Amino acid sequence: MNGQVLGACPHDCPDTCSLVTTVQDGVAVKVHGNPDHPSTDGVLCAKVSRYTERTYHADRLLHPLKRVGPKGSGRFERVTWDQALDDIAARLKAIGERDPQAILPYSYCGTMGLVQGEGMAGRFFHKLGASLLDRTICASAGAAGLTHTLGGKVGMKVEFFTEAKLIVLWGSNSITSTVHFWRLAQEAKRQGARLVCIDPRRTETAQKCHDHLQLLPGTDAALALAVMHELVVNDWLDHDYLAQHTLGWDALRERALRWSPERAAAVCGIPAQQIRDFARLYGTTRPAAIRLNYGMQRVRGGGNAARAIACLPALTGAWRHRAGGVLLSSSGWFPVDGAALRRPDLLAGRRPRTLNMVQVGDDLLRPSSPSFGPQVEAMVVYNCNPVAVAPDSGKVVRGFSREDLFTVVLEQFRTDTADYADYILPATTQLEHWDVHTTYGHTDVMLNRPAIAPVGECKPNSEIFRELARRMGFDDPCFADSDEHMCRQAFGDRVDFEELLAKGFAPLHIPDAPFAHGRFPTASGKCEFFSAELARQGFDGLPDHVPNHEPAGSSAAYPLAMISPPARNFLNSTFVNLQSLRDIEREPFLEIHPVDAQSRGLATGSVVRVFNDRGEYHCKAEVTERARPGVVNGLGIWWRKDGLRQTNVNELTSQKLTDMGNGPVFYDCLVEVQAA
């Protein structure tokens, strides 16, 4: 096969680029951005531009493997697909006959594809009756906050940020995490827009903005409420928009008036005048746009913080402009037929328990009990690397080390999690299978065609679950659906599949200024400052500042707050094993401010022990003003096996949850740092 094949980037990034793969004699020789897709505009990030390196990597898993050594030792032998699948099906069937809830699927966004993600896998586990997984490890607090305020994961259209006169990058290191948005922000900057970054770390993005508010982790809601205070006292309000298109304004106004800049400054650790200046900028600049990202919601009060920030555009009437409003996620716009893809009807009335993926460390160590249900006896892990990624990883490792836990891992590489598998099943990469994608940064449906045949004996996730279903005796017709057919099912007749086949993408038809006249997808049709649904659940109906589980400065033993943002050239734990990207990142390190380093006798290059009650992590120190005093930055997510003592930063993070959405609190973590 020769030519160019249209595809889509599968990774957990808001940009969801359109790819063009050049194929010669059946080999993918180049991957580049599609110049005909407006959002991609021919450009890929450094990670995905190296995608052929990933597909043809020397360490790529090419055959099924069975464990022959102790768990975690990485000792396996090659077996045939029939041997592996027959044994796996027999083991799962035996457990399922006792109680299928003892089987736990564990997956996240190793691919964002609807087919290779939770498509055929969802059908398989629903038919089996396995435990359900609450997939919360990234974005659920912010999603809940947005849903209780705007009615869903919706917002302004990304392309109109170029027309904004003020862009607030709130918790967004766009240069690292959404490079195509950064190009839009730069275009706006060239046309005179002011850029403001709000982030505890002096990121690459913060350095290139006009202003940087370097607040303490977990204090974003306090800042937003103080901005509201200034909007009220200076009357930088759109009274007509507030009257017609919002719910609960009088109560929110009363709360905001209790949050003076001085009060917020004491909480946020920044000058009160900086808050006043930012509020004036936001209150007097039209149009003003907020690009919110998920780092700020990985703390105890993350849902409330997202709510408070999402309220701001309604106060000033920013939604009237197509270049005004807020964007955290656009995924709520997509008309996905999830029931057709995942077939929850196959549960046939059963109601399995739901386990939260954030707390897998605890759950794998729990015995059977009336409140918990059966002990987890088997895990099937796909599109995820929980041993590296899940919090409190010392417990996660102990759980995966259980000799009585039967673990199957679908993977492309020998990850930390794969080392603990009883069977590793080799999975295809994006160049080797069909899939269809929504996005959370723009509003185009994306199609991925296979550019090459699967390498070695690799199979798509969908095919692995089809084969297991057949061996389990699941004969429902849906298990015979092809991947292309499932791509067509994903949107039904709501998206033109012929357009997807021809172009690789199909834009959704959304108004340029979707909330100019209200019409939010809430129950009231208004921006809900007060959420009756939250109040019914026993929560505060208004957004508020909810302090961290582990507030900065609250512990003498662990005086430093730690956040763990992604390294620029990795995507969570993906791409860590690509040598060209590892060469850029060098090695695991911890950013620490010169003041904190000096008091501990540390210099750049020092080996440090970072620790708290949950564990310890050894890495190199980098003394830098990217960190603010009192806060250290442990960039991740390196595989544990690459650590100085085979741990990574998640040895220190906790399994506590957010205020809403049951999300993780990776950036709500206190530590101490010493010379090792």
C-alpha positions as CSV (number, residue, x, y, z in Angstrom):
1,M,0.0,0.0,0.0
2,N,1.2,3.5,-0.9
3,G,-0.2,6.9,-0.4
4,Q,-1.6,9.2,2.3
5,V,-4.2,8.2,4.9
6,L,-6.3,10.5,7.0
7,G,-6.4,9.9,10.7
8,A,-6.8,11.5,14.1
9,C,-4.5,11.9,17.1
10,P,-5.8,9.6,19.9
11,H,-4.2,11.2,22.9
12,D,-5.7,13.0,25.9
13,C,-5.2,16.5,24.6
14,P,-7.9,19.2,23.7
15,D,-6.4,19.8,20.2
16,T,-7.3,16.3,18.7
17,C,-5.4,16.9,15.5
18,S,-6.1,15.6,12.1
19,L,-3.2,13.4,11.0
20,V,-1.9,12.5,7.5
21,T,0.2,9.3,7.4
22,T,2.4,8.7,4.4
23,V,2.7,5.0,3.6
24,Q,5.3,3.4,1.3
25,D,5.2,-0.3,0.6
26,G,2.9,-0.9,3.6
27,V,5.2,1.1,6.0
28,A,4.3,4.4,7.7
29,V,7.2,6.6,6.9
30,K,5.9,10.0,8.1
31,V,3.0,11.5,10.2
32,H,2.2,15.2,9.8
33,G,-0.7,17.5,10.5
34,N,-3.5,17.9,8.1
35,P,-3.2,21.3,6.4
36,D,-6.9,21.1,5.4
37,H,-8.2,20.8,8.9
38,P,-8.5,24.4,10.3
39,S,-7.8,23.6,13.9
40,T,-4.7,21.5,13.1
41,D,-3.5,23.7,10.3
42,G,-0.7,21.3,9.3
43,V,1.0,21.4,12.7
44,L,1.6,18.7,15.2
45,C,3.2,18.8,18.6
46,A,6.7,17.4,19.1
47,K,5.3,14.2,20.6
48,V,2.9,13.1,17.9
49,S,5.1,14.2,15.1
50,R,7.3,11.3,16.2
51,Y,4.4,8.8,15.9
52,T,6.2,6.4,13.6
53,E,9.0,6.2,16.2
54,R,6.3,5.0,18.6
55,T,4.7,2.5,16.2
56,Y,7.9,0.9,15.1
57,H,9.7,1.2,18.5
58,A,12.2,-1.6,19.2
59,D,10.4,-2.3,22.5
60,R,6.9,-2.5,21.0
61,L,5.0,-5.6,22.2
62,L,4.4,-7.8,19.3
63,H,3.2,-11.1,20.8
64,P,1.0,-12.3,23.7
65,L,3.1,-12.9,26.8
66,K,2.4,-15.0,30.0
67,R,4.1,-14.3,33.3
68,V,6.7,-16.8,34.4
69,G,8.4,-14.8,37.2
70,P,7.2,-13.0,40.4
71,K,4.7,-10.2,39.9
72,G,6.6,-7.0,39.0
73,S,9.7,-8.8,37.9
74,G,8.9,-8.4,34.2
75,R,9.6,-12.1,33.4
76,F,7.3,-13.4,30.7
77,E,7.3,-16.1,28.0
78,R,5.7,-15.9,24.5
79,V,2.4,-17.7,24.0
80,T,-0.1,-17.9,21.2
81,W,-3.2,-15.9,21.0
82,D,-5.3,-19.0,21.4
83,Q,-3.4,-20.1,24.5
84,A,-3.8,-16.6,26.1
85,L,-7.4,-16.0,25.2
86,D,-8.6,-19.5,26.1
87,D,-7.0,-19.2,29.6
88,I,-8.1,-15.7,30.2
89,A,-11.7,-16.5,29.2
90,A,-11.7,-19.6,31.4
91,R,-10.4,-17.7,34.4
92,L,-12.9,-14.8,34.0
93,K,-15.8,-17.3,33.4
94,A,-14.9,-19.1,36.7
95,I,-14.8,-15.9,38.7
96,G,-18.0,-14.6,37.0
97,E,-19.9,-17.7,38.0
98,R,-19.2,-16.9,41.6
99,D,-19.7,-13.1,41.3
100,P,-18.8,-11.1,38.2
101,Q,-18.4,-8.0,40.4
102,A,-15.1,-9.5,41.5
103,I,-13.8,-8.6,38.0
104,L,-12.8,-4.9,37.6
105,P,-12.1,-3.3,34.2
106,Y,-9.6,-0.4,34.5
107,S,-9.1,2.0,31.7
108,Y,-8.9,5.7,30.9
109,C,-7.7,7.8,28.0
110,G,-4.7,6.0,26.5
111,T,-6.9,6.5,23.5
112,M,-9.7,9.0,23.4
113,G,-11.4,6.9,20.6
114,L,-15.0,5.9,21.1
115,V,-14.4,2.4,19.6
116,Q,-11.0,1.4,20.9
117,G,-11.8,3.1,24.2
118,E,-15.1,2.0,25.8
119,G,-16.9,0.7,22.7
120,M,-16.5,-3.1,22.4
121,A,-15.0,-3.2,25.9
122,G,-18.2,-1.6,27.3
123,R,-20.3,-4.3,25.7
124,F,-18.1,-7.1,27.0
125,F,-18.1,-5.9,30.6
126,H,-21.8,-5.1,30.6
127,K,-22.6,-8.6,29.4
128,L,-20.3,-10.0,32.0
129,G,-21.8,-8.0,34.8
130,A,-18.4,-6.9,36.1
131,S,-17.9,-4.0,38.5
132,L,-18.3,-0.6,36.9
133,L,-15.5,1.9,37.0
134,D,-15.9,5.5,37.9
135,R,-13.5,7.1,35.4
136,T,-12.6,10.2,37.3
137,I,-8.8,10.4,37.3
138,C,-8.5,13.6,35.2
139,A,-11.4,15.9,34.7
140,S,-14.5,14.9,36.7
141,A,-14.4,17.8,39.3
142,G,-14.2,20.4,36.6
143,A,-16.8,18.6,34.5
144,A,-19.2,18.5,37.5
145,G,-18.6,22.2,38.2
146,L,-19.3,23.2,34.6
147,T,-22.4,21.0,34.4
148,H,-23.9,22.5,37.6
149,T,-23.3,26.0,36.3
150,L,-23.6,26.0,32.5
151,G,-25.5,22.7,32.1
152,G,-22.7,20.7,30.5
153,K,-19.2,20.5,29.3
154,V,-19.8,23.4,26.9
155,G,-18.3,26.8,26.2
156,M,-17.2,29.3,23.6
157,K,-15.8,28.1,20.3
158,V,-12.0,28.0,20.4
159,E,-11.4,29.7,17.0
160,F,-12.8,33.0,18.2
161,F,-10.2,33.5,20.9
162,T,-8.2,35.3,18.1
163,E,-10.8,38.1,18.4
164,A,-10.6,38.5,22.2
165,K,-9.0,41.7,23.7
166,L,-8.2,39.9,26.9
167,I,-7.3,36.2,27.2
168,V,-7.1,34.7,30.7
169,L,-5.2,31.4,30.7
170,W,-6.4,30.0,34.0
171,G,-4.5,26.8,35.1
172,S,-3.4,26.3,31.5
173,N,0.2,25.8,30.4
174,S,-1.0,26.1,26.8
175,I,2.5,25.8,25.2
176,T,2.7,22.4,26.7
177,S,-0.8,21.1,26.8
178,T,-2.7,22.7,23.9
179,V,-0.2,24.1,21.4
180,H,-2.9,24.9,18.7
181,F,-4.8,27.1,21.2
182,W,-1.5,28.8,22.0
183,R,-1.2,29.8,18.3
184,L,-4.6,31.4,18.5
185,A,-3.6,33.3,21.7
186,Q,-0.5,34.5,20.0
187,E,-2.5,35.8,17.0
188,A,-4.8,37.7,19.4
189,K,-1.7,39.1,21.2
190,R,-0.3,40.3,17.9
191,Q,-3.6,42.2,17.4
192,G,-3.3,43.9,20.8
193,A,-4.9,41.4,23.2
194,R,-3.6,41.2,26.7
195,L,-2.7,37.8,28.1
196,V,-3.0,36.9,31.8
197,C,-1.8,33.6,33.2
198,I,-3.1,32.3,36.5
199,D,-0.9,29.3,37.7
200,P,1.1,28.4,40.8
201,R,4.0,27.6,38.5
202,R,5.9,30.1,36.4
203,T,5.3,28.0,33.3
204,E,6.6,28.4,29.8
205,T,3.2,30.0,29.0
206,A,3.3,32.3,32.1
207,Q,6.7,33.7,30.9
208,K,5.1,34.8,27.6
209,C,2.0,36.4,29.0
210,H,1.8,40.1,30.0
211,D,0.7,39.2,33.6
212,H,1.2,36.2,35.9
213,L,-0.8,35.6,39.1
214,Q,1.2,33.0,40.8
215,L,-1.3,31.9,43.4
216,L,-1.1,29.0,45.9
217,P,-2.5,25.7,44.8
218,G,-6.2,25.2,45.5
219,T,-7.1,28.9,45.9
220,D,-8.6,29.6,42.5
221,A,-12.2,30.0,43.8
222,A,-11.0,32.6,46.4
223,L,-9.5,34.6,43.5
224,A,-12.6,34.3,41.4
225,L,-14.8,35.4,44.3
226,A,-12.6,38.5,44.9
227,V,-12.9,39.3,41.2
228,M,-16.6,39.1,41.5
229,H,-16.4,41.5,44.6
230,E,-14.6,44.1,42.4
231,L,-17.0,43.7,39.6
232,V,-19.8,44.4,42.0
233,V,-18.3,47.4,43.9
234,N,-17.2,49.0,40.7
235,D,-20.3,48.2,38.8
236,W,-18.5,46.4,36.0
237,L,-21.6,44.3,35.5
238,D,-24.1,43.6,32.7
239,H,-27.3,44.1,34.7
240,D,-29.5,43.1,31.8
241,Y,-27.7,39.8,31.1
242,L,-27.8,39.1,34.9
243,A,-31.5,39.7,35.1
244,Q,-32.5,37.7,32.0
245,H,-30.0,34.8,31.8
246,T,-28.8,33.9,35.3
247,L,-30.2,32.2,38.4
248,G,-29.3,33.1,41.9
249,W,-27.5,36.4,41.4
250,D,-28.7,38.1,44.6
251,A,-27.3,35.3,46.7
252,L,-24.0,35.1,44.7
253,R,-23.6,38.9,45.0
254,E,-24.0,38.7,48.7
255,R,-21.3,36.0,48.9
256,A,-18.9,37.9,46.6
257,L,-19.2,41.0,48.8
258,R,-17.6,39.0,51.6
259,W,-14.5,38.3,49.5
260,S,-12.5,41.5,49.5
261,P,-9.2,41.5,47.6
262,E,-7.4,41.6,51.0
263,R,-9.2,38.5,52.2
264,A,-8.5,36.6,48.9
265,A,-4.9,37.8,48.9
266,A,-4.3,36.2,52.3
267,V,-5.7,32.9,51.0
268,C,-4.0,33.0,47.6
269,G,-0.6,34.3,48.7
270,I,-0.5,37.1,46.1
271,P,-0.8,40.9,46.6
272,A,-4.3,42.4,47.0
273,Q,-3.4,45.1,44.4
274,Q,-2.6,42.3,41.8
275,I,-6.2,41.0,42.3
276,R,-7.6,44.5,41.9
277,D,-5.7,45.1,38.8
278,F,-6.7,41.8,37.3
279,A,-10.4,42.4,38.2
280,R,-10.3,45.9,36.6
281,L,-8.8,44.3,33.4
282,Y,-11.5,41.7,33.3
283,G,-14.3,44.0,34.2
284,T,-13.4,46.7,31.6
285,T,-12.1,44.8,28.6
286,R,-14.5,43.6,25.9
287,P,-14.5,40.9,24.7
288,A,-12.8,38.9,27.4
289,A,-12.2,35.1,27.1
290,I,-11.1,32.6,29.7
291,R,-9.3,29.4,28.7
292,L,-9.6,27.2,31.7
293,N,-7.7,23.9,32.1
294,Y,-7.9,20.9,34.4
295,G,-4.9,21.5,36.7
296,M,-6.8,23.9,38.9
297,Q,-9.5,21.3,39.7
298,R,-7.2,18.6,41.0
299,V,-7.6,19.8,44.6
300,R,-10.3,19.3,47.2
301,G,-12.3,22.4,46.1
302,G,-11.8,21.8,42.4
303,G,-15.5,21.6,41.5
304,N,-16.4,24.8,43.3
305,A,-13.4,26.5,41.7
306,A,-14.6,25.6,38.2
307,R,-18.1,26.8,39.2
308,A,-16.8,30.1,40.4
309,I,-14.7,30.8,37.3
310,A,-17.5,29.7,35.0
311,C,-19.8,32.3,36.6
312,L,-17.6,35.2,35.7
313,P,-18.6,35.7,32.0
314,A,-22.3,36.0,32.9
315,L,-21.5,38.8,35.3
316,T,-19.9,41.0,32.6
317,G,-22.1,39.8,29.7
318,A,-19.0,38.3,28.0
319,W,-21.2,35.6,26.5
320,R,-22.8,38.3,24.2
321,H,-19.6,38.2,22.1
322,R,-18.4,35.2,20.1
323,A,-14.9,36.0,21.5
324,G,-16.1,36.1,25.1
325,G,-17.0,33.5,27.7
326,V,-15.1,30.5,29.0
327,L,-13.8,27.3,27.6
328,L,-12.8,24.3,29.7
329,S,-14.2,21.6,27.5
330,S,-16.3,21.4,24.4
331,S,-17.0,17.7,24.7
332,G,-20.6,18.2,25.8
333,W,-21.5,19.5,22.3
334,F,-21.0,16.1,20.7
335,P,-24.1,14.0,20.1
336,V,-22.6,10.7,20.9
337,D,-24.9,7.7,21.1
338,G,-23.2,6.1,24.0
339,A,-25.9,3.5,24.5
340,A,-25.5,2.2,21.0
341,L,-21.7,2.0,21.4
342,R,-21.4,0.5,24.9
343,R,-24.8,-1.3,25.2
344,P,-25.7,-0.9,28.9
345,D,-28.9,-2.8,28.1
346,L,-26.6,-6.0,28.2
347,L,-26.6,-5.6,32.0
348,A,-30.2,-7.0,31.8
349,G,-31.4,-5.2,34.9
350,R,-28.2,-6.0,37.0
351,R,-26.8,-3.1,39.0
352,P,-23.1,-3.9,39.7
353,R,-21.2,-1.8,42.2
354,T,-19.1,1.1,41.0
355,L,-15.5,1.5,42.1
356,N,-13.6,4.8,41.8
357,M,-10.4,4.5,39.7
358,V,-8.7,7.1,42.0
359,Q,-8.9,4.7,45.0
360,V,-7.7,1.6,43.3
361,G,-4.8,1.4,45.8
362,D,-7.2,1.0,48.7
363,D,-9.8,-1.2,46.7
364,L,-7.3,-3.8,45.7
365,L,-6.3,-4.3,49.3
366,R,-9.9,-4.6,50.6
367,P,-11.2,-8.0,51.6
368,S,-14.8,-9.0,50.8
369,S,-17.4,-7.4,53.1
370,P,-21.1,-6.6,53.0
371,S,-20.4,-2.9,52.4
372,F,-17.7,-3.4,49.7
373,G,-18.9,-6.6,48.1
374,P,-16.5,-9.3,46.8
375,Q,-12.8,-8.8,46.9
376,V,-11.4,-7.8,43.5
377,E,-10.1,-11.1,42.0
378,A,-9.3,-10.0,38.5
379,M,-8.4,-6.8,36.6
380,V,-8.5,-6.2,32.9
381,V,-6.4,-3.0,32.3
382,Y,-6.5,-1.2,28.9
383,N,-5.6,2.3,27.7
384,C,-4.1,3.0,31.1
385,N,-1.0,2.6,33.3
386,P,-2.4,2.8,36.9
387,V,0.8,1.6,38.6
388,A,2.5,4.8,37.4
389,V,-0.5,7.1,37.2
390,A,-2.9,6.4,40.1
391,P,-2.3,8.3,43.4
392,D,-0.8,6.8,46.5
393,S,1.2,4.4,44.3
394,G,2.8,2.5,47.1
395,K,-0.6,1.0,47.8
396,V,-1.3,0.5,44.1
397,V,1.9,-1.5,43.8
398,R,1.0,-3.6,46.9
399,G,-2.5,-4.3,45.3
400,F,-1.1,-5.3,41.9
401,S,1.5,-7.5,43.7
402,R,-1.2,-9.8,45.1
403,E,-0.5,-13.3,43.9
404,D,-4.2,-14.1,44.0
405,L,-5.1,-11.2,41.7
406,F,-5.5,-12.3,38.1
407,T,-4.4,-9.3,35.9
408,V,-4.7,-8.9,32.1
409,V,-3.1,-5.9,30.5
410,L,-3.7,-4.8,26.9
411,E,-0.7,-2.7,26.0
412,Q,1.8,-1.4,23.3
413,F,4.8,-1.4,25.7
414,R,6.1,-3.0,28.8
415,T,4.8,-0.3,31.2
416,D,5.0,-0.3,35.0
417,T,1.5,-1.9,35.0
418,A,2.4,-4.5,32.4
419,D,5.2,-5.7,34.7
420,Y,2.5,-6.9,37.1
421,A,0.3,-8.7,34.5
422,D,-0.4,-12.4,34.3
423,Y,-1.0,-11.9,30.6
424,I,0.1,-9.0,28.4
425,L,-1.9,-8.8,25.1
426,P,-0.3,-6.6,22.4
427,A,-2.5,-3.8,21.2
428,T,-2.4,-1.7,18.0
429,T,-1.5,1.9,17.8
430,Q,-3.6,4.6,16.1
431,L,-1.9,3.9,12.7
432,E,-3.3,0.4,12.8
433,H,-7.0,0.5,13.5
434,W,-10.3,2.3,12.9
435,D,-11.7,4.8,15.4
436,V,-13.9,7.9,15.7
437,H,-13.2,10.8,18.1
438,T,-14.9,13.7,19.8
439,T,-12.7,16.4,21.1
440,Y,-12.7,18.7,24.2
441,G,-10.9,21.6,22.6
442,H,-12.7,22.2,19.3
443,T,-16.0,21.1,17.7
444,D,-15.1,18.8,14.9
445,V,-15.8,15.1,14.9
446,M,-12.7,13.2,13.8
447,L,-12.3,9.9,12.0
448,N,-9.2,7.6,12.1
449,R,-8.6,5.1,9.3
450,P,-5.9,2.4,9.6
451,A,-2.9,3.4,7.6
452,I,-1.0,0.2,8.0
453,A,-1.7,-3.4,8.9
454,P,-1.1,-4.3,12.6
455,V,2.6,-4.9,13.3
456,G,3.6,-8.3,14.6
457,E,0.6,-10.1,16.1
458,C,-1.0,-6.9,17.6
459,K,-4.8,-6.7,17.6
460,P,-7.1,-3.7,18.2
461,N,-8.7,-3.5,21.7
462,S,-12.0,-4.1,20.0
463,E,-10.9,-7.4,18.4
464,I,-9.4,-8.6,21.7
465,F,-12.8,-8.1,23.4
466,R,-14.6,-9.7,20.5
467,E,-12.4,-12.8,20.8
468,L,-12.9,-13.0,24.6
469,A,-16.7,-12.6,24.1
470,R,-16.8,-15.5,21.7
471,R,-14.9,-17.7,24.1
472,M,-17.2,-16.6,27.0
473,G,-20.2,-17.7,25.0
474,F,-21.5,-14.2,24.4
475,D,-23.5,-14.6,21.2
476,D,-25.4,-11.3,21.0
477,P,-25.2,-9.9,17.4
478,C,-23.5,-6.7,18.7
479,F,-20.3,-8.6,19.4
480,A,-19.9,-9.2,15.6
481,D,-20.1,-5.5,14.7
482,S,-17.0,-4.4,12.8
483,D,-14.9,-1.4,13.9
484,E,-16.1,0.6,10.9
485,H,-19.7,-0.2,11.7
486,M,-19.2,1.0,15.3
487,C,-17.7,4.2,14.0
488,R,-20.9,4.7,12.0
489,Q,-23.0,3.9,15.1
490,A,-21.3,6.4,17.3
491,F,-23.3,9.4,16.0
492,G,-26.0,7.7,13.9
493,D,-27.4,10.1,11.4
494,R,-26.4,13.2,13.4
495,V,-23.0,13.4,11.7
496,D,-22.4,12.8,8.0
497,F,-20.2,9.8,7.9
498,E,-19.5,10.3,4.2
499,E,-18.0,13.7,5.1
500,L,-15.8,12.0,7.7
501,L,-14.6,9.4,5.1
502,A,-13.8,12.2,2.6
503,K,-12.2,14.8,4.8
504,G,-11.3,13.0,8.1
505,F,-13.4,15.5,10.1
506,A,-16.9,16.9,10.2
507,P,-17.7,20.2,12.0
508,L,-20.6,20.4,14.4
509,H,-23.1,23.2,13.7
510,I,-23.0,25.3,16.8
511,P,-23.8,29.0,17.0
512,D,-20.8,31.3,17.0
513,A,-21.9,32.9,20.3
514,P,-23.9,30.0,21.8
515,F,-25.1,31.8,25.0
516,A,-25.5,35.3,23.7
517,H,-29.2,35.0,24.4
518,G,-28.9,32.7,27.4
519,R,-30.3,29.3,26.4
520,F,-27.9,27.4,28.5
521,P,-28.4,23.6,28.6
522,T,-29.3,23.8,32.3
523,A,-32.8,22.8,33.7
524,S,-33.6,26.5,33.9
525,G,-32.1,27.5,30.6
526,K,-30.0,30.0,32.6
527,C,-26.4,30.2,33.9
528,E,-27.0,28.8,37.4
529,F,-25.1,30.6,40.0
530,F,-27.3,28.8,42.5
531,S,-27.7,25.1,41.7
532,A,-30.9,23.5,43.1
533,E,-29.5,20.1,42.2
534,L,-26.4,20.6,44.3
535,A,-28.6,21.9,47.2
536,R,-30.8,18.7,46.8
537,Q,-27.7,16.6,47.2
538,G,-26.8,18.4,50.5
539,F,-24.1,20.7,49.1
540,D,-23.9,24.4,49.0
541,G,-25.9,25.6,46.1
542,L,-23.5,28.6,45.5
543,P,-19.8,28.3,44.6
544,D,-17.4,28.9,47.4
545,H,-13.7,28.6,48.3
546,V,-13.2,25.1,49.7
547,P,-9.8,24.8,51.3
548,N,-7.4,22.0,50.3
549,H,-7.4,18.7,52.3
550,E,-3.7,19.7,52.9
551,P,-3.5,23.5,52.7
552,A,-0.2,25.2,52.2
553,G,1.4,26.2,55.5
554,S,-0.8,23.9,57.6
555,S,1.8,21.4,58.6
556,A,5.1,21.8,60.4
557,A,6.2,18.3,59.4
558,Y,5.4,18.9,55.7
559,P,5.8,22.6,55.1
560,L,5.9,22.5,51.2
561,A,2.9,22.2,48.9
562,M,3.6,20.1,45.9
563,I,1.9,20.1,42.5
564,S,2.8,17.5,39.8
565,P,2.1,19.1,36.4
566,P,3.0,17.2,33.2
567,A,6.5,17.4,31.7
568,R,6.4,19.3,28.4
569,N,7.4,16.3,26.2
570,F,5.3,13.6,27.9
571,L,1.5,13.1,27.9
572,N,0.7,11.6,31.4
573,S,2.8,8.4,31.2
574,T,2.7,8.1,27.4
575,F,5.8,8.9,25.3
576,V,8.1,8.4,28.3
577,N,9.8,5.5,26.5
578,L,10.6,7.5,23.3
579,Q,14.3,8.2,23.5
580,S,14.1,11.4,21.5
581,L,11.7,12.9,24.0
582,R,13.4,11.4,27.1
583,D,16.6,13.1,25.9
584,I,14.9,16.5,26.0
585,E,13.4,15.9,29.5
586,R,16.7,14.3,30.7
587,E,15.6,12.8,34.1
588,P,13.0,13.1,36.8
589,F,13.4,16.3,38.8
590,L,11.7,18.6,41.4
591,E,11.6,22.3,40.9
592,I,12.2,24.2,44.1
593,H,12.5,28.0,44.7
594,P,15.9,29.4,45.7
595,V,14.6,30.4,49.1
596,D,13.4,26.9,49.9
597,A,16.5,25.3,48.5
598,Q,18.9,27.5,50.4
599,S,17.3,26.8,53.8
600,R,17.7,23.0,53.0
601,G,21.2,23.2,51.6
602,L,20.2,22.2,48.1
603,A,21.6,23.1,44.7
604,T,20.6,22.2,41.2
605,G,21.6,18.6,40.6
606,S,21.3,17.6,44.3
607,V,19.6,14.2,44.8
608,V,16.7,14.9,47.1
609,R,14.3,12.9,49.1
610,V,10.7,14.2,48.8
611,F,8.5,12.6,51.4
612,N,5.3,12.6,53.5
613,D,3.3,10.0,55.5
614,R,2.4,8.2,52.3
615,G,5.8,7.5,50.9
616,E,9.0,9.0,49.5
617,Y,10.4,9.8,46.1
618,H,14.0,10.4,45.1
619,C,14.9,12.6,42.2
620,K,17.2,15.5,41.3
621,A,16.6,19.1,42.4
622,E,16.3,22.0,40.0
623,V,16.5,25.3,41.8
624,T,14.4,27.8,39.9
625,E,11.9,30.6,40.2
626,R,9.5,28.5,38.1
627,A,8.5,27.4,41.6
628,R,7.1,29.9,44.0
629,P,8.2,30.0,47.6
630,G,6.5,27.3,49.6
631,V,5.5,25.2,46.6
632,V,7.5,22.6,44.8
633,N,6.8,21.2,41.3
634,G,7.3,17.5,40.7
635,L,7.0,17.2,36.9
636,G,5.6,13.9,35.7
637,I,4.6,11.3,34.9
638,W,7.8,9.2,34.6
639,W,7.5,5.5,34.8
640,R,8.4,4.2,38.2
641,K,11.1,1.9,36.7
642,D,12.9,5.1,35.5
643,G,13.1,6.6,39.0
644,L,16.2,6.7,41.0
645,R,14.7,4.2,43.5
646,Q,11.9,2.8,41.2
647,T,9.2,5.2,42.4
648,N,7.7,8.3,40.9
649,V,5.9,11.4,42.1
650,N,2.6,9.6,42.8
651,E,4.2,7.8,45.7
652,L,3.3,11.1,47.5
653,T,-0.2,11.9,46.2
654,S,-3.3,10.8,48.1
655,Q,-6.5,8.9,47.3
656,K,-8.7,11.7,48.8
657,L,-11.4,13.1,46.5
658,T,-12.7,16.4,45.3
659,D,-15.7,18.3,46.5
660,M,-17.8,17.1,43.6
661,G,-17.3,14.7,40.7
662,N,-15.3,12.2,42.9
663,G,-12.1,13.4,41.3
664,P,-8.4,13.1,42.3
665,V,-6.5,15.7,44.3
666,F,-3.0,15.3,42.8
667,Y,-2.2,19.0,43.4
668,D,-3.5,19.0,47.0
669,C,-0.4,17.4,48.6
670,L,2.1,18.5,51.3
671,V,5.7,17.2,51.4
672,E,9.1,17.9,52.9
673,V,12.3,17.9,50.9
674,Q,15.7,16.9,52.2
675,A,19.1,16.2,50.7
676,A,19.1,12.4,50.1
